[in-house]
Amino acid sequence: MARDDDKMLVEACLRGDRHSFDKLVDRYEGPLFSAAYRITGSVEDAMDATQNAFVNAYEKLHTFDPSYRFFSWIYRIAVNESLSLVGRRKEQTELTEDTPAKGRGPVEVFDSNEARGVLKLALLELEPHYRTVIVLKHLEGFSYREISELLEIPEKTVKSRLFTARQRLRVILTKRGFAP
Amino acid sequence: MNTDRLEALLWARIDGTIEPDELAELDAHLAEQPEPREIERQITTIVEELDGLGKVQPPPELRGRIDGALANANPPTAHPTAASPTRSRPAWTARWLPLAASLLIGVTVGYLLHPGTGGSIDHSGVTGTMLTPTDQWEAAPVEIHLEAGADSVSVSRVGADVVIDVTLTTEIDLEVTLAGAEGPVHFAGLNTTNGSATEVTTEQGWVSVRTIGPGALILAASAAETDEILRLQVSIDGIPIEERWIGPTRNEIER
């Protein structure tokens, strides 16, 4: 339903109805920001990645292949924007659990669950391409196939990368005393 | 059962992809040994906590920023071009095959005459991340020497026609992916020698070749445009080690 509806909105936008794209922003701003935040670990970077994704998608909307899902297309753009921002960030060590709250107000309710806080830090310790597959699989709920399409890598690579990411995450968490 | 195998089975059980015989193997192992139970508890806790992280909501000001940026953005082209991998190209095959064949011969002869002496390599370019193309692209041909011995990946190009030549002398799990910067790359053929290719994917504008050496692999492809900048990504054991943006040859740039 959403897929067909997305296509109609894209077509309307290409015919000059700019407000049709606003509806796509309404629909996907949240999911794109959430993924970008988990990948970048920074509210500011996640906002930049989300904004850039929508602008790039809008300007290149005529290149969108309607035989594919619009959400997959723009989500891939957002993931690439996020990874690009992570790569450009000079001081990776600035990533801390406090970063999201800097001057932006809480975007999520930080509970007092210590284990969850340790987990968030451990995720940020992972290399970006490992963090990304963990985010896409466990937080966003994508299948191997969907991750393969989003990251434009073979499904086998997704599996091997996810296996390594999970191993490294467990090692980091064990060192931090997270494990029961 | 070693730890890698144990973890693989535990995660497969969580993913729901474990086979019945694997499940029996896992259950038996967990019943016999106390230490695997610890790893099982760790993994279960990780999954539970990951599930608990949930979604984050964007700050309210984000929408205003997006709207502002869109107001200043260039509107899309009025008529969709539906960048489909099946987009037709008149007389494509007839135009491409002779070029590809000559390139294949040229690359092979080049290796025979000048083994290990590829073009100069600029490693100061883009590496490691999926950047959008900038002015950091390199003119073709581009050769990437891998860490192991004489192993290399080279990319030759004549206009839109591209040849990727992979030479492996050692047993490594190598993956090469080529994609268009803003649109699909059209792939029409694959030519392998020594049968070292184990996996080839061609769909939706990108091609990925995974090979476990030793051997040689030659892949022919075609960009959408003669001046399109292509993204080449090389991974070993699933980890990206090189990412380069490759443009036309210097002669074609100067033309």
Interface residues (C-beta under 8 A of the other chain):
Chain A: V10 E11 C13 L14 R15 G16 R18 F21 D22 V25 E29 G30 P31 F33 S34 Y37 R38 V43 A46 M47 T50 Q51 F54 V55 Y58 E59 K60 L61 H62 T63 F64 D65 P66 S67 Y68 N80 L83 S84 V86 G87 R88 P100 R104 G105 V107 E108 N113 A115 R116 L119 K120 P128 H129 I134 H138 L139 E149 E152 I153 P154 K156 T157 S160 R161 F163 T164 R166 Q167 L169 R170 L173 T174 F178 A179 P180
Chain B: D4 E7 A8 W11 E38 I39 R41 Q42 I43 T45 I46 V47 E49 L50 D51 G52 L53 G54 K55 V56 Q57 P58 P59 E61 L62 R63 R65 I66 D67 A69 L70 A73 N74 P75 P76 T77 A78 H79 P80 T81 A82 A83 S84 G128 T129 M130 L131 T132 E175 T177 A179 E182 G183 E199 T201 Q204 W206 S208 R210 S235 D237 G238 I239 P240
